[in-house]
């Protein structure tokens, strides 16, 4: 199964949360800038991979 198909749910959640974070940061700053709010999607995908690999290790250890 492809990466996009496997993580479709998390990608959609990440895109929606990124859009909200960018909108919120824009409202707070009053101008458009690039900051940490753009890292929401990569952070979510990294956590999914980390948890998935942790589950695999845990299953192997049992």
Gaussian input, Z-matrix of N, CA and C with variables (Angstrom, degrees):
# hf/3-21g

backbone

0 1
 N
 C     1     B1
 C     2     B2     1     A1
 N     3     B3     2     A2     1     D1
 C     4     B4     3     A3     2     D2
 C     5     B5     4     A4     3     D3
 N     6     B6     5     A5     4     D4
 C     7     B7     6     A6     5     D5
 C     8     B8     7     A7     6     D6
 N     9     B9     8     A8     7     D7
 C    10    B10     9     A9     8     D8
 C    11    B11    10    A10     9     D9
 N    12    B12    11    A11    10    D10
 C    13    B13    12    A12    11    D11
 C    14    B14    13    A13    12    D12
 N    15    B15    14    A14    13    D13
 C    16    B16    15    A15    14    D14
 C    17    B17    16    A16    15    D15
 N    18    B18    17    A17    16    D16
 C    19    B19    18    A18    17    D17
 C    20    B20    19    A19    18    D18
 N    21    B21    20    A20    19    D19
 C    22    B22    21    A21    20    D20
 C    23    B23    22    A22    21    D21
 N    24    B24    23    A23    22    D22
 C    25    B25    24    A24    23    D23
 C    26    B26    25    A25    24    D24
 N    27    B27    26    A26    25    D25
 C    28    B28    27    A27    26    D26
 C    29    B29    28    A28    27    D27
 N    30    B30    29    A29    28    D28
 C    31    B31    30    A30    29    D29
 C    32    B32    31    A31    30    D30
 N    33    B33    32    A32    31    D31
 C    34    B34    33    A33    32    D32
 C    35    B35    34    A34    33    D33
 N    36    B36    35    A35    34    D34
 C    37    B37    36    A36    35    D35
 C    38    B38    37    A37    36    D36
 N    39    B39    38    A38    37    D37
 C    40    B40    39    A39    38    D38
 C    41    B41    40    A40    39    D39
 N    42    B42    41    A41    40    D40
 C    43    B43    42    A42    41    D41
 C    44    B44    43    A43    42    D42
 N    45    B45    44    A44    43    D43
 C    46    B46    45    A45    44    D44
 C    47    B47    46    A46    45    D45
 N    48    B48    47    A47    46    D46
 C    49    B49    48    A48    47    D47
 C    50    B50    49    A49    48    D48
 N    51    B51    50    A50    49    D49
 C    52    B52    51    A51    50    D50
 C    53    B53    52    A52    51    D51
 N    54    B54    53    A53    52    D52
 C    55    B55    54    A54    53    D53
 C    56    B56    55    A55    54    D54
 N    57    B57    56    A56    55    D55
 C    58    B58    57    A57    56    D56
 C    59    B59    58    A58    57    D57
 N    60    B60    59    A59    58    D58
 C    61    B61    60    A60    59    D59
 C    62    B62    61    A61    60    D60
 N    63    B63    62    A62    61    D61
 C    64    B64    63    A63    62    D62
 C    65    B65    64    A64    63    D63
 N    66    B66    65    A65    64    D64
 C    67    B67    66    A66    65    D65
 C    68    B68    67    A67    66    D66
 N    69    B69    68    A68    67    D67
 C    70    B70    69    A69    68    D68
 C    71    B71    70    A70    69    D69
 N    72    B72    71    A71    70    D70
 C    73    B73    72    A72    71    D71
 C    74    B74    73    A73    72    D72
 N    75    B75    74    A74    73    D73
 C    76    B76    75    A75    74    D74
 C    77    B77    76    A76    75    D75
 N    78    B78    77    A77    76    D76
 C    79    B79    78    A78    77    D77
 C    80    B80    79    A79    78    D78
 N    81    B81    80    A80    79    D79
 C    82    B82    81    A81    80    D80
 C    83    B83    82    A82    81    D81
 N    84    B84    83    A83    82    D82
 C    85    B85    84    A84    83    D83
 C    86    B86    85    A85    84    D84
 N    87    B87    86    A86    85    D85
 C    88    B88    87    A87    86    D86
 C    89    B89    88    A88    87    D87
 N    90    B90    89    A89    88    D88
 C    91    B91    90    A90    89    D89
 C    92    B92    91    A91    90    D90
 N    93    B93    92    A92    91    D91
 C    94    B94    93    A93    92    D92
 C    95    B95    94    A94    93    D93
 N    96    B96    95    A95    94    D94
 C    97    B97    96    A96    95    D95
 C    98    B98    97    A97    96    D96
 N    99    B99    98    A98    97    D97
 C   100   B100    99    A99    98    D98
 C   101   B101   100   A100    99    D99
 N   102   B102   101   A101   100   D100
 C   103   B103   102   A102   101   D101
 C   104   B104   103   A103   102   D102
 N   105   B105   104   A104   103   D103
 C   106   B106   105   A105   104   D104
 C   107   B107   106   A106   105   D105
 N   108   B108   107   A107   106   D106
 C   109   B109   108   A108   107   D107
 C   110   B110   109   A109   108   D108
 N   111   B111   110   A110   109   D109
 C   112   B112   111   A111   110   D110
 C   113   B113   112   A112   111   D111
 N   114   B114   113   A113   112   D112
 C   115   B115   114   A114   113   D113
 C   116   B116   115   A115   114   D114
 N   117   B117   116   A116   115   D115
 C   118   B118   117   A117   116   D116
 C   119   B119   118   A118   117   D117
 N   120   B120   119   A119   118   D118
 C   121   B121   120   A120   119   D119
 C   122   B122   121   A121   120   D120
 N   123   B123   122   A122   121   D121
 C   124   B124   123   A123   122   D122
 C   125   B125   124   A124   123   D123
 N   126   B126   125   A125   124   D124
 C   127   B127   126   A126   125   D125
 C   128   B128   127   A127   126   D126
 N   129   B129   128   A128   127   D127
 C   130   B130   129   A129   128   D128
 C   131   B131   130   A130   129   D129
 N   132   B132   131   A131   130   D130
 C   133   B133   132   A132   131   D131
 C   134   B134   133   A133   132   D132
 N   135   B135   134   A134   133   D133
 C   136   B136   135   A135   134   D134
 C   137   B137   136   A136   135   D135
 N   138   B138   137   A137   136   D136
 C   139   B139   138   A138   137   D137
 C   140   B140   139   A139   138   D138
 N   141   B141   140   A140   139   D139
 C   142   B142   141   A141   140   D140
 C   143   B143   142   A142   141   D141
 N   144   B144   143   A143   142   D142
 C   145   B145   144   A144   143   D143
 C   146   B146   145   A145   144   D144
 N   147   B147   146   A146   145   D145
 C   148   B148   147   A147   146   D146
 C   149   B149   148   A148   147   D147
 N   150   B150   149   A149   148   D148
 C   151   B151   150   A150   149   D149
 C   152   B152   151   A151   150   D150
 N   153   B153   152   A152   151   D151
 C   154   B154   153   A153   152   D152
 C   155   B155   154   A154   153   D153
 N   156   B156   155   A155   154   D154
 C   157   B157   156   A156   155   D155
 C   158   B158   157   A157   156   D156
 N   159   B159   158   A158   157   D157
 C   160   B160   159   A159   158   D158
 C   161   B161   160   A160   159   D159
 N   162   B162   161   A161   160   D160
 C   163   B163   162   A162   161   D161
 C   164   B164   163   A163   162   D162
 N   165   B165   164   A164   163   D163
 C   166   B166   165   A165   164   D164
 C   167   B167   166   A166   165   D165
 N   168   B168   167   A167   166   D166
 C   169   B169   168   A168   167   D167
 C   170   B170   169   A169   168   D168
 N   171   B171   170   A170   169   D169
 C   172   B172   171   A171   170   D170
 C   173   B173   172   A172   171   D171
 N   174   B174   173   A173   172   D172
 C   175   B175   174   A174   173   D173
 C   176   B176   175   A175   174   D174
 N   177   B177   176   A176   175   D175
 C   178   B178   177   A177   176   D176
 C   179   B179   178   A178   177   D177
 N   180   B180   179   A179   178   D178
 C   181   B181   180   A180   179   D179
 C   182   B182   181   A181   180   D180
 N   183   B183   182   A182   181   D181
 C   184   B184   183   A183   182   D182
 C   185   B185   184   A184   183   D183

   B1=1.4413
   B2=1.5245
   B3=1.2951
   B4=1.4598
   B5=1.5245
   B6=1.3105
   B7=1.4645
   B8=1.5231
   B9=1.3304
   B10=1.4644
   B11=1.5174
   B12=1.3068
   B13=1.4598
   B14=1.5241
   B15=1.3145
   B16=1.4634
   B17=1.5364
   B18=1.3294
   B19=1.4655
   B20=1.5239
   B21=1.3135
   B22=1.4662
   B23=1.5318
   B24=1.3129
   B25=1.4612
   B26=1.5250
   B27=1.3289
   B28=1.4688
   B29=1.5173
   B30=1.3177
   B31=1.4600
   B32=1.5299
   B33=1.3118
   B34=1.4715
   B35=1.5216
   B36=1.3418
   B37=1.4607
   B38=1.5370
   B39=1.3192
   B40=1.4569
   B41=1.5162
   B42=1.3176
   B43=1.4679
   B44=1.5302
   B45=1.3299
   B46=1.4640
   B47=1.5271
   B48=1.3349
   B49=1.4574
   B50=1.5211
   B51=1.3345
   B52=1.4623
   B53=1.5241
   B54=1.3187
   B55=1.4628
   B56=1.5305
   B57=1.3220
   B58=1.4661
   B59=1.5285
   B60=1.3335
   B61=1.4632
   B62=1.5229
   B63=1.3205
   B64=1.4638
   B65=1.5330
   B66=1.3175
   B67=1.4651
   B68=1.5289
   B69=1.3270
   B70=1.4622
   B71=1.5273
   B72=1.3167
   B73=1.4668
   B74=1.5207
   B75=1.3207
   B76=1.4662
   B77=1.5314
   B78=1.3427
   B79=1.4600
   B80=1.5256
   B81=1.3255
   B82=1.4614
   B83=1.5333
   B84=1.3420
   B85=1.4656
   B86=1.5140
   B87=1.3247
   B88=1.4584
   B89=1.5191
   B90=1.3029
   B91=1.4628
   B92=1.5236
   B93=1.3175
   B94=1.4613
   B95=1.5221
   B96=1.3222
   B97=1.4610
   B98=1.5295
   B99=1.3053
   B100=1.4537
   B101=1.5222
   B102=1.3278
   B103=1.4552
   B104=1.5195
   B105=1.2900
   B106=1.4533
   B107=1.5196
   B108=1.3204
   B109=1.4640
   B110=1.5274
   B111=1.3110
   B112=1.4596
   B113=1.5333
   B114=1.3129
   B115=1.4640
   B116=1.5250
   B117=1.3220
   B118=1.4634
   B119=1.5292
   B120=1.3158
   B121=1.4719
   B122=1.5229
   B123=1.3328
   B124=1.4671
   B125=1.5311
   B126=1.3339
   B127=1.4621
   B128=1.5232
   B129=1.3191
   B130=1.4688
   B131=1.5220
   B132=1.3258
   B133=1.4621
   B134=1.5262
   B135=1.3235
   B136=1.4591
   B137=1.5292
   B138=1.3271
   B139=1.4682
   B140=1.5340
   B141=1.3269
   B142=1.4602
   B143=1.5301
   B144=1.3293
   B145=1.4674
   B146=1.5230
   B147=1.3176
   B148=1.4597
   B149=1.5274
   B150=1.3123
   B151=1.4646
   B152=1.5227
   B153=1.3318
   B154=1.4666
   B155=1.5137
   B156=1.3298
   B157=1.4615
   B158=1.5238
   B159=1.3242
   B160=1.4605
   B161=1.5138
   B162=1.3259
   B163=1.4672
   B164=1.5257
   B165=1.3342
   B166=1.4688
   B167=1.5206
   B168=1.3047
   B169=1.4671
   B170=1.5211
   B171=1.3185
   B172=1.4572
   B173=1.5298
   B174=1.3418
   B175=1.4636
   B176=1.5212
   B177=1.3286
   B178=1.4642
   B179=1.5193
   B180=1.3288
   B181=1.4581
   B182=1.5243
   B183=1.3102
   B184=1.4649
   B185=1.4654
   A1=109.00
   A2=117.05
   A3=121.61
   A4=113.08
   A5=114.70
   A6=120.76
   A7=111.23
   A8=117.66
   A9=120.66
   A10=111.87
   A11=116.81
   A12=120.24
   A13=110.68
   A14=115.84
   A15=120.84
   A16=111.50
   A17=117.28
   A18=121.91
   A19=113.51
   A20=117.48
   A21=122.00
   A22=111.56
   A23=117.90
   A24=121.82
   A25=111.07
   A26=116.54
   A27=120.59
   A28=112.05
   A29=117.17
   A30=120.32
   A31=110.09
   A32=116.85
   A33=120.70
   A34=110.47
   A35=116.87
   A36=120.45
   A37=109.98
   A38=117.24
   A39=121.43
   A40=112.78
   A41=116.78
   A42=120.62
   A43=110.31
   A44=116.70
   A45=120.29
   A46=111.68
   A47=116.69
   A48=119.96
   A49=111.93
   A50=117.34
   A51=120.74
   A52=110.17
   A53=116.88
   A54=120.54
   A55=110.62
   A56=116.56
   A57=120.41
   A58=111.12
   A59=116.89
   A60=120.96
   A61=111.07
   A62=118.06
   A63=121.92
   A64=109.90
   A65=116.16
   A66=120.37
   A67=110.61
   A68=116.90
   A69=121.13
   A70=111.18
   A71=117.06
   A72=120.76
   A73=110.68
   A74=117.01
   A75=120.63
   A76=110.62
   A77=116.13
   A78=120.05
   A79=111.54
   A80=116.91
   A81=121.03
   A82=110.80
   A83=116.54
   A84=120.62
   A85=112.59
   A86=115.39
   A87=119.79
   A88=112.54
   A89=117.51
   A90=121.72
   A91=108.78
   A92=116.01
   A93=121.32
   A94=109.41
   A95=115.99
   A96=121.57
   A97=107.71
   A98=115.44
   A99=120.52
   A100=108.67
   A101=115.44
   A102=120.57
   A103=109.84
   A104=114.72
   A105=121.26
   A106=114.43
   A107=117.11
   A108=119.45
   A109=112.19
   A110=116.72
   A111=120.75
   A112=112.26
   A113=116.73
   A114=121.28
   A115=112.90
   A116=118.43
   A117=121.42
   A118=110.72
   A119=118.03
   A120=120.94
   A121=111.97
   A122=119.73
   A123=118.41
   A124=112.72
   A125=117.59
   A126=120.76
   A127=110.99
   A128=117.34
   A129=121.12
   A130=110.30
   A131=117.70
   A132=120.42
   A133=111.33
   A134=117.24
   A135=120.28
   A136=110.83
   A137=117.53
   A138=120.72
   A139=111.12
   A140=117.36
   A141=120.72
   A142=109.83
   A143=117.14
   A144=121.00
   A145=111.19
   A146=117.11
   A147=121.37
   A148=111.41
   A149=116.81
   A150=120.58
   A151=110.72
   A152=116.50
   A153=120.17
   A154=112.47
   A155=117.16
   A156=119.78
   A157=110.42
   A158=117.08
   A159=120.41
   A160=111.91
   A161=116.70
   A162=120.79
   A163=111.06
   A164=116.05
   A165=119.86
   A166=111.14
   A167=116.80
   A168=120.82
   A169=109.91
   A170=116.68
   A171=121.52
   A172=110.48
   A173=117.30
   A174=120.95
   A175=111.13
   A176=117.66
   A177=121.19
   A178=111.39
   A179=116.78
   A180=120.73
   A181=112.45
   A182=117.44
   A183=120.98
   A184=109.27
   D1=138.52
   D2=-177.14
   D3=-72.31
   D4=158.88
   D5=-178.02
   D6=-59.91
   D7=-45.17
   D8=-178.93
   D9=-63.27
   D10=-43.52
   D11=179.90
   D12=-66.84
   D13=-40.52
   D14=-178.08
   D15=-66.19
   D16=-36.37
   D17=-175.29
   D18=-111.96
   D19=21.90
   D20=-176.29
   D21=-55.41
   D22=-45.71
   D23=-179.41
   D24=-58.54
   D25=-48.34
   D26=-177.50
   D27=-68.80
   D28=-32.78
   D29=177.78
   D30=-66.65
   D31=-43.65
   D32=178.34
   D33=-62.71
   D34=-46.15
   D35=178.25
   D36=-60.07
   D37=-44.16
   D38=-179.57
   D39=-63.16
   D40=-41.16
   D41=179.26
   D42=-65.41
   D43=-43.20
   D44=179.14
   D45=-64.56
   D46=-43.77
   D47=178.92
   D48=-67.62
   D49=-35.48
   D50=176.51
   D51=-63.76
   D52=-43.63
   D53=179.49
   D54=-61.01
   D55=-43.09
   D56=178.01
   D57=-64.46
   D58=-43.00
   D59=-179.19
   D60=-64.96
   D61=-40.52
   D62=178.87
   D63=-65.34
   D64=-43.14
   D65=178.86
   D66=-62.80
   D67=-44.70
   D68=179.39
   D69=-63.19
   D70=-45.09
   D71=179.96
   D72=-63.10
   D73=-38.48
   D74=177.83
   D75=-62.86
   D76=-43.13
   D77=179.71
   D78=-63.91
   D79=-40.07
   D80=-179.15
   D81=-69.45
   D82=-46.01
   D83=-176.61
   D84=-75.46
   D85=-38.13
   D86=-175.55
   D87=89.86
   D88=1.09
   D89=177.06
   D90=-152.68
   D91=160.32
   D92=-178.37
   D93=-82.10
   D94=130.52
   D95=178.07
   D96=-149.52
   D97=163.14
   D98=177.48
   D99=-103.02
   D100=121.06
   D101=-179.72
   D102=-141.00
   D103=-158.50
   D104=-176.78
   D105=-64.97
   D106=-18.80
   D107=-179.97
   D108=-62.35
   D109=-22.43
   D110=178.60
   D111=-77.67
   D112=-7.21
   D113=-178.42
   D114=-95.82
   D115=5.97
   D116=-178.37
   D117=-62.51
   D118=-50.92
   D119=-179.18
   D120=-61.64
   D121=-50.70
   D122=177.92
   D123=-59.74
   D124=-36.07
   D125=178.68
   D126=-64.30
   D127=-44.98
   D128=179.28
   D129=-61.81
   D130=-46.08
   D131=-179.39
   D132=-65.25
   D133=-36.75
   D134=177.18
   D135=-65.25
   D136=-40.45
   D137=178.56
   D138=-66.21
   D139=-38.15
   D140=177.29
   D141=-61.46
   D142=-44.45
   D143=178.71
   D144=-65.11
   D145=-42.30
   D146=-179.74
   D147=-63.66
   D148=-45.17
   D149=178.68
   D150=-66.03
   D151=-41.21
   D152=178.43
   D153=-61.67
   D154=-43.17
   D155=179.23
   D156=-70.01
   D157=-33.73
   D158=176.11
   D159=-64.05
   D160=-39.59
   D161=177.03
   D162=-63.78
   D163=-41.70
   D164=179.10
   D165=-62.80
   D166=-43.45
   D167=179.25
   D168=-63.94
   D169=-42.90
   D170=-178.98
   D171=-62.83
   D172=-41.48
   D173=178.72
   D174=-65.51
   D175=-39.38
   D176=178.68
   D177=-66.12
   D178=-36.58
   D179=-177.65
   D180=-71.46
   D181=-26.94
   D182=-177.88
   D183=-77.28

